[in-house]
Amino acid sequence: IKCTLPPHCTHSPQSFSSYPAFEQHYTTSHTLVCTSCARSFPSQHYLDLHFSEFHDPFVAARRDRGEKVYTCFVEGCDKICADTRKRRLHLIDKHGFPREFMFGVVAHGL
């Protein structure tokens, strides 16, 4: 099975030996994609955080005024931080995230 779907596989098609392998690829690479920059995300929550932090002009204006705009990665946690460093520390201290976690996932996707 060959994948040629946008945004990533159009220019660099990927081949899979089984349907389950293709299905896993499709789920991780083509279902949660930012419509503004074509980056893929592991969940709808991370995609929503990405769009808010990087593509929403109202959030950018609030951030520029010094307001807290960096929401916790954990769904249901209402903590909002002033910067990404404080969010990282919150995630490690309060939610037990490993220090090696890819905290840049909201900015860069998978």
C-alpha positions in Angstrom: 0.0 0.0 0.0 1.4 3.4 -1.0 0.4 6.7 0.7 0.5 9.8 -1.4 -1.8 12.0 0.7 -1.0 15.6 1.6 0.7 17.2 3.4 3.7 15.0 3.9 3.4 12.1 1.5 2.6 14.0 -1.7 6.3 14.7 -2.3 7.7 11.7 -0.5 5.3 8.8 -0.8 5.5 6.1 1.8 4.9 2.4 1.3 3.4 -0.1 3.8 3.4 -3.8 3.8 0.1 -4.2 5.6 -3.2 -2.4 6.0 -2.8 -2.0 9.8 0.6 -0.3 9.2 -1.0 2.1 6.7 -3.9 2.7 9.0 -1.6 3.6 11.9 0.4 6.0 9.6 -2.9 7.6 8.3 -4.1 8.2 11.9 -0.9 9.8 13.1 0.0 11.7 9.9 -3.2 12.7 8.2 -6.1 13.1 10.6 -4.9 15.8 13.1 -3.2 18.3 10.7 -3.0 22.0 11.2 -4.8 23.7 8.3 -2.5 26.7 8.5 0.9 25.1 8.5 0.3 21.4 7.7 2.0 20.1 10.9 0.6 16.8 12.4 -0.3 16.4 16.1 -0.9 13.4 18.4 -4.3 14.5 19.6 -7.0 17.1 19.0 -6.0 18.8 22.3 -2.5 19.4 21.0 -3.7 20.6 17.7 -6.1 23.1 19.4 -3.2 24.3 21.6 -1.0 24.7 18.5 -3.6 26.7 16.6 -4.3 28.9 19.5 -0.7 29.6 20.3 0.7 30.0 16.8 -2.2 31.0 14.5 -4.8 32.9 16.5 -4.3 36.7 16.3 -6.4 37.3 19.4 -4.2 35.0 21.5 -1.1 36.7 20.0 -2.4 40.1 21.0 -3.1 38.8 24.6 0.4 37.3 24.7 1.9 40.6 23.6 0.1 42.4 26.4 1.7 40.0 28.9 -1.4 37.8 29.5 -1.1 34.1 30.3 -1.9 32.1 27.2 0.0 28.8 27.5 -2.5 26.2 28.6 -1.5 23.0 30.3 -1.2 19.9 28.1 -3.4 17.9 30.4 -7.0 18.0 29.4 -9.1 19.1 32.4 -6.3 21.0 34.0 -7.2 24.7 34.0 -3.6 26.0 34.6 -2.5 28.7 32.1 1.1 29.9 32.2 2.8 33.1 31.2 5.5 31.3 29.2 6.4 27.9 27.9 9.1 27.4 30.5 6.6 27.8 33.3 4.2 25.4 31.5 7.0 22.8 31.2 7.8 23.1 34.9 4.1 22.8 35.8 3.8 19.7 33.7 6.8 18.1 35.3 6.0 19.1 38.9 2.2 18.7 38.9 1.6 16.0 36.4 4.7 13.9 36.5 5.8 14.5 32.9 9.3 13.2 32.3 12.0 15.9 31.7 12.8 14.2 28.4 9.2 14.7 27.1 9.0 16.5 23.7 7.5 19.7 25.1 8.0 21.4 21.7 5.2 19.2 20.3 2.8 22.1 20.4 5.1 24.2 18.3 6.5 21.7 15.9 4.1 18.8 15.8 5.2 15.2 15.3 
